[in-house]
Amino acid sequence: MRVVGRTPFASTLNAARRSAELRRLADGPRVDVVVIGGGITGAGLALDAATRGLRTVLVERHDLAHGTSRWSSKLVHGGLRYLASGQLGIAHESAAERHLLLTRIAPHLTRPLAQVLPLYAPGHLSQGAFIGMGYGLGDGLRRFVGTPDAVLRSPGPIGVAATLGLVPAVRRDGLRGAMRGWDGQLIDDSRLVIGVARTAAGHGASVLTRVAAVAASGDRVRLRDELTGEQFDLEARAVVNATGVWAGELDPDVRLRPSRGTHLVVESARLGGSDVSLTVPVAGSRSRFVFTLPAQHGRTYIGLTDVPADGPIPDVPRATDPEIDLLLDTVGSVLAEPLTRDDVVGTYAGLRPLLTSAHDDGETSDLSRRHAIIESSSGVLTVVGGKLTTYRRMAEDGIDEAIRRRLLPARPSVTRTLALVGAWPRARLGEIAAPGRFVRRFGAEAPFAASLPDGPGAARGVTAQELQWGVAVEGALTIDDLLDRRTRLGLVAADRDESMDAAAAAFARAGVDPA
Ligand SMILES: Cc1cc2nc3c(=O)[nH]c(=O)nc-3n(C[C@H](O)[C@H](O)[C@H](O)COP(=O)(O)OP(=O)(O)OC[C@H]3O[C@@H](n4cnc5c(N)ncnc54)[C@H](O)[C@@H]3O)c2cc1C
C-alpha cells in the first residue's frame, strides 16, 4: 500500500492531537515521567523514557526548540576542543555521540563538514603544525570510537589551489595552503529537536507545546495551557526539569552562569558559495576560532562569541554590536574583500546553560560544558548543561537516575540503536524517491511530504508542501512556529515578510487555525 501525503508513523504532532491529549491528561491517572522543556534535552529525555516503556509527558511553554537549542552552531562536535583542554571524558563522550548521530540515529539530518583553516606567511609552518596536531588528536578519537573514513575523512594539509577551490573568497597574498579537518554538521538544530520529539511521540509520549509548568514538585506539576489559560495538576512518579538556562525558575537550587554566543547571517554567495567551513583563529588566542557555516536557504552563518550574560534571562537573546564587530573583523582578516555591516542580513544569539564551578569569576569560555543531574529539596530532578551533540547520553543518564531514585519499573535505555523518524542509511539516501531538498529535511518521509498538494511557496524556494507538513505532521501551531523553527526563514526579516501569506495558506490547507 502506498500512503500519500501523510506519515505512516504514530509520530504525527498537530493541533488535534495536542487537544485530545490535554483533555485526557486533565482528568487522567498519574503518569510515570513528566519532562518540562522542549529543547534537545527535554526531547531526548522524553524519547529515552518512552522507549523504556514509561508513560511519558513532555510540556513546552512555547514551541519545540524555542530556547537555546535553535541558536547553536548546528555542529555535531567530535570533542576536539575538550581534548585540547585535557577534558578527556567529555571529548570521548562527544566523539561517541557524534558517531551514533552520523551513522545510526540521524544520518538524514547530518553530514560531514570540511573545516578549512588557511595558512599565511609568515608563521604558516608553526601554525600548520599546531593545528595539524590538534586535528590529528581529534582524528585519533574518531578512529577510537569507530567512525569510518567513509563518514569522516582524516585531516591533512592542502595546497594553495585546493584551498582557493574550496574557499574562493580568501585573500591570496601570502597564502601558503590550509589545514583541512572534518566534523559533523546538522541541517538544522531545530529539525533535530523536532525529529527526537516526534520519535518520542511515536513511542507513546505526549508532546505538548504551549503548555507551561507553573509549579513543580517531585510528584506533581501544575500545568497551564498557554492557548486557553486553563490550569490543571498532573501527578507523576518522576518530574524532570529540562528548561536549560531557565532551570533556576523552577528549581532555585540550580545555579547557572549563562554565556551568550552570537552568529551572523550572510548570503553564501558573498563567500563564493563555499560549502565548507572557513575557520579563522581569533586574534591573540590559540584556542578560539571564528568559523563560517554553510546553511539552509542559501545562507551562511558566522560564529561565534562567548560572552558572560548575567542578569535576567530573555526569551530571545540579542546580538550586541561589539560581538558583530569581532566576528566581522576576525573572518575579514582572511578574506580578499572583507565583509561589512551591509553584508549582515540577520543575526542570532543564544545562551549556553553553563554550570557554575567553585572558581566562576573568570571567562565563561573556561566554564565546564559537562552535564549534571541535580535533585532539589522539592524532589524535582534537573538535567542541565552539556550540549546538543551529547543530548542522548544526558537523557540516558537522566532517566537512569529517575528510575533509580523513584524505583520506576523500566527497561534499560535503547536509544543508542534507535533511529529517529525519517532516518535512512547515509549511503542509500539517494534512493529515496523525492527531490533532494525534501530528502535533506525529511529523510525517508520525504515522498510523503512531497506528495502533499501544491500551493503558494515561501521565500528562498521553501515549498508549500514543506510548510503544510510543518502544520500537519511537525506540530507547528503558529505562523512563527513555521517560519522560525520548522524552517529558518525568520532569521532574515525580508524572508519572513515575504513568507507570511504562504505560511497562512499552509495552515488553511491543513485545516488548522493558527494560534
Ligand atoms: C551560541 C551557541 C552555540 C552552540 N553550538 C553548539 C553546537 O554547535 N553543537 C552542540 O553540540 N552544542 C552547541 N551548543 C550547546 C547547545 O545548543 C545547548 O547545550 C542545548 O541546546 C541546550 O538545550 P536544552 O534543551 O537544555 O535547553 P533549551 O533549548 O533552552 O530548552 C529549554 C526549553 O525549556 C522551555 N521552558 C522553560 N521554562 C519552562 C516552563 N516553566 N514550562 C515549560 N517549558 C519551559 C523553554 O521554552 C525552552 O524551549 C551551543 C550553544 C550556544 C548558546
The ligand as an SDF file (V2000), in Angstrom:
LIG
                    3D

 53 58  0  0  0  0  0  0  0  0999 V2000
   25.6010   30.0580   20.5780 C   0  0  0  0  0  0  0  0  0  0  0  0
   25.6040   28.5940   20.9100 C   0  0  0  0  0  0  0  0  0  0  0  0
   26.1480   27.6840   20.0160 C   0  0  0  0  0  0  0  0  0  0  0  0
   26.1350   26.3190   20.3140 C   0  0  0  0  0  0  0  0  0  0  0  0
   26.5940   25.4540   19.3800 N   0  0  0  0  0  0  0  0  0  0  0  0
   26.5480   24.1290   19.6260 C   0  0  0  0  0  0  0  0  0  0  0  0
   26.9510   23.2180   18.6190 C   0  0  0  0  0  0  0  0  0  0  0  0
   27.3040   23.6010   17.5060 O   0  0  0  0  0  0  0  0  0  0  0  0
   26.9070   21.8980   18.9220 N   0  0  0  0  0  0  0  0  0  0  0  0
   26.4880   21.4440   20.1410 C   0  0  0  0  0  0  0  0  0  0  0  0
   26.5150   20.2390   20.3520 O   0  0  0  0  0  0  0  0  0  0  0  0
   26.0480   22.2860   21.1050 N   0  0  0  0  0  0  0  0  0  0  0  0
   26.0580   23.6130   20.8700 C   0  0  0  0  0  0  0  0  0  0  0  0
   25.6050   24.4980   21.8130 N   0  0  0  0  0  0  0  0  0  0  0  0
   25.0400   23.9770   23.0700 C   0  0  0  0  0  0  0  0  0  0  0  0
   23.5750   23.5620   22.8980 C   0  0  0  0  0  0  0  0  0  0  0  0
   22.9100   24.4000   21.9830 O   0  0  0  0  0  0  0  0  0  0  0  0
   22.8370   23.6020   24.2410 C   0  0  0  0  0  0  0  0  0  0  0  0
   23.5830   22.9190   25.2170 O   0  0  0  0  0  0  0  0  0  0  0  0
   21.4620   22.9330   24.1480 C   0  0  0  0  0  0  0  0  0  0  0  0
   20.7380   23.4140   23.0360 O   0  0  0  0  0  0  0  0  0  0  0  0
   20.6520   23.1630   25.4150 C   0  0  0  0  0  0  0  0  0  0  0  0
   19.4040   22.5460   25.2360 O   0  0  0  0  0  0  0  0  0  0  0  0
   18.3220   22.4690   26.3770 P   0  0  0  0  0  0  0  0  0  0  0  0
   17.2260   21.6150   25.8840 O   0  0  0  0  0  0  0  0  0  0  0  0
   18.9790   22.0640   27.6560 O   0  0  0  0  0  0  0  0  0  0  0  0
   17.8240   23.9740   26.5720 O   0  0  0  0  0  0  0  0  0  0  0  0
   16.8060   24.8060   25.6640 P   0  0  0  0  0  0  0  0  0  0  0  0
   16.9680   24.5060   24.2390 O   0  0  0  0  0  0  0  0  0  0  0  0
   16.9400   26.2330   26.0750 O   0  0  0  0  0  0  0  0  0  0  0  0
   15.3790   24.2590   26.0830 O   0  0  0  0  0  0  0  0  0  0  0  0
   14.7260   24.6230   27.2790 C   0  0  0  0  0  0  0  0  0  0  0  0
   13.2500   24.7680   26.9620 C   0  0  0  0  0  0  0  0  0  0  0  0
   12.5170   24.8540   28.1780 O   0  0  0  0  0  0  0  0  0  0  0  0
   11.3890   25.6800   27.9360 C   0  0  0  0  0  0  0  0  0  0  0  0
   10.8650   26.1210   29.2240 N   0  0  0  0  0  0  0  0  0  0  0  0
   11.4520   26.9620   30.1000 C   0  0  0  0  0  0  0  0  0  0  0  0
   10.6870   27.0930   31.1990 N   0  0  0  0  0  0  0  0  0  0  0  0
    9.5900   26.3210   31.0160 C   0  0  0  0  0  0  0  0  0  0  0  0
    8.4300   26.0420   31.8050 C   0  0  0  0  0  0  0  0  0  0  0  0
    8.2510   26.5840   33.0100 N   0  0  0  0  0  0  0  0  0  0  0  0
    7.4920   25.1970   31.3090 N   0  0  0  0  0  0  0  0  0  0  0  0
    7.6530   24.6270   30.0830 C   0  0  0  0  0  0  0  0  0  0  0  0
    8.7290   24.8690   29.3010 N   0  0  0  0  0  0  0  0  0  0  0  0
    9.6950   25.6950   29.7610 C   0  0  0  0  0  0  0  0  0  0  0  0
   11.9530   26.7890   27.0650 C   0  0  0  0  0  0  0  0  0  0  0  0
   10.9320   27.4660   26.3490 O   0  0  0  0  0  0  0  0  0  0  0  0
   12.9180   26.0260   26.1680 C   0  0  0  0  0  0  0  0  0  0  0  0
   12.3240   25.6530   24.9380 O   0  0  0  0  0  0  0  0  0  0  0  0
   25.5980   25.8650   21.5390 C   0  0  0  0  0  0  0  0  0  0  0  0
   25.0580   26.7880   22.4460 C   0  0  0  0  0  0  0  0  0  0  0  0
   25.0440   28.1370   22.1290 C   0  0  0  0  0  0  0  0  0  0  0  0
   24.4270   29.1090   23.0770 C   0  0  0  0  0  0  0  0  0  0  0  0
  1  2  1  0
  2  3  1  0
  2 52  2  0
  3  4  2  0
  4  5  1  0
  4 50  1  0
  5  6  2  0
  6  7  1  0
  6 13  1  0
  7  8  2  0
  7  9  1  0
  9 10  1  0
 10 11  2  0
 10 12  1  0
 12 13  2  0
 13 14  1  0
 14 15  1  0
 14 50  1  0
 15 16  1  0
 16 17  1  0
 16 18  1  0
 18 19  1  0
 18 20  1  0
 20 21  1  0
 20 22  1  0
 22 23  1  0
 23 24  1  0
 24 25  2  0
 24 26  1  0
 24 27  1  0
 27 28  1  0
 28 29  2  0
 28 30  1  0
 28 31  1  0
 31 32  1  0
 32 33  1  0
 33 34  1  0
 33 48  1  0
 34 35  1  0
 35 36  1  0
 35 46  1  0
 36 37  1  0
 36 45  1  0
 37 38  2  0
 38 39  1  0
 39 40  1  0
 39 45  2  0
 40 41  1  0
 40 42  2  0
 42 43  1  0
 43 44  2  0
 44 45  1  0
 46 47  1  0
 46 48  1  0
 48 49  1  0
 50 51  2  0
 51 52  1  0
 52 53  1  0
M  END
$$$$
